[in-house]
Amino acid sequence: MSEKPYYETMYILRPDIPEEEVDSHIKKYSAMLVEAGVEVLDSQMRGKRRLAYPIAKHKEGIYVQLSHKGDGQQVAVLERAMRLSEDVIRYLTIKQHGPLPTPKATSKDEAEKSETEKEEIKVTEEKIESPVKEEKEEDSKE
């Protein structure tokens, strides 16, 4: 196999931490990998979800997925930092073979996209409603 494997680390953060702190955790672990000389392929927050069973008295958790490509030495460093963090309640790293994951759009990109889509829908609705309004006005004149 000439293709290097990549790693996916899924970790769960406590549900009671603010969103800014979640972003700081994502940046911290990505920076840690970059510092170790590893290529970070993708990092995305999957959102708050209900856990299958309570972990440290938490019934929900904030899921984060981190894909990275390296020689495997970075996994021990990353998992040690997660084990020492009080905000990470679970983590798991899996070695993946096959095609590299395609980076997903970030939440900011999606927010901008959704705003654009909302504007397009609004314009379309106005175009649809305007002929109807004109017909109603003509009917009321008669």
Sequence and secondary structure as in RCSB ss.txt:
>XXXX:A:sequence
MSEKPYYETMYILRPDIPEEEVDSHIKKYSAMLVEAGVEVLDSQMRGKRRLAYPIAKHKEGIYVQLSHKGDGQQV
AVLERAMRLSEDVIRYLTIKQHGPLPTPKATSKDEAEKSETEKEEIKVTEEKIESPVKEEKEEDSKE
>XXXX:A:secstr
  S  EEEEEEEE TTS HHHHHHHHHHHHHHHHHTT EEEEEEEEEEEEEEEEETTEEEEEEEEEEEES SHHH
HHHHHHHHH SSEEEEEEEEE SS       HHHHHHHHHHHHHHHHHHHHHHHHHHHHHHHHHHH 
